Amino acid sequence: MIQSPELSRLLNVKGEINGGAAVSYHYIGIAIGSFFIGFLSQWMKSRKKVLYLSMSFLLLFTIVFFYFRGMTSTMFYMIIGILGFGAGYWAVFITTASEQFGTNIRATVTTTVPNFVRGATVPITSSVLFLSKYYGLVNAGIIVGAVCFLLGIIALYLIKETYGNDLDYTE
């Protein structure tokens, strides 16, 4: 999000884009999305279904973001906020990850998984920068984003649904 001014020029956004404002709109979306997606998980009685929905929503608006050229700055900020809303699945994601394990290591998992996600930004960002030399920044972002979405969908398919399970066990 902080690179939005540079990216907005490549997407031919009409108007000036401020990186700080883009971050703000994105985090407003995340805050609203976190509440809504958490509520939806409880209402649907499924974490996996909600994670699939969130990832699908995020994928759709990522495609819109990269392919909707010539948008206004207002539309750009709206899409940034909508992407934040879709990324609001973080709390459900962390809950699902921690519930995959017994009570003896659940706290460790809950604190470690976010660090793995944050640590993944290094190879992801490096991949985008490397590929941008050959394909341009926008196409590099699309390629790396597609790989990340694919890996996320595969991982989600492979984990078990934990909603409503008895989680009082040790490993």
Residue, then its C-alpha position, 0 to 999 in steps of 0.5 A: m500500500i505504501q507503494s501506491p503512488e508508484l503503482s497508481r502511475l503504472l495503472n494510469v490512475k487519474g489524480e494524485i495518490n498518497g501512500g499514507a492515505a492508501v495505508s489508512y484506507h486499507y486498514i479501515g477496510i481491514a478493521i471492518g472486514s475483521f469484524f464482519i468476517g469473524f461474525l460471518s464465520q460464527w453465523m455460517k458455523s464454518r471457518k473454512k467456508v468463510l476463508y474460501l469466501s474471503m480469499s475469493f472476494l480478495l482475488l476478485f478485487t485484486i483482479v479488478f485492482f490490476y486490470f481496471r486501468g484509468m480509474t480516478s483516485t477516489m475509485f483507487y482508494m475505494i478498491i484499496g479499502i475493499l481489498g483491506f476488507g477482504a484481508g480482514y480474514w486475518a483473525v479467522f485465519i489465525t484462529t483456524a491455524s491455532e485450532q489445528f493443534g492441541t492445547n499443549i502447543r496452541a499458544t506457540v502456534t498462535t504466536t508463530v503463524p503470524n511471524f511466518v506470514r510476516g516473514a513471507t513478505v521478504p521472498i514475496t517482495s523479492s520475487v516481485l522485484f526480481l520479476s519486475k525486471y523482466y515483466g514490469l511491476v504490474n505483471a510481476g505483482i500479478i504473477v506472484g499474487a497468482v502463486c500466493f493465491l494458489l498456495g493459499i487455496i491448496a493449504l486451505y483445502l488441506i486443513k481440517e474444519t475446526y468450527g465446533n470441534d472439541l479442542d481440549y486435546t494434547e499432541 
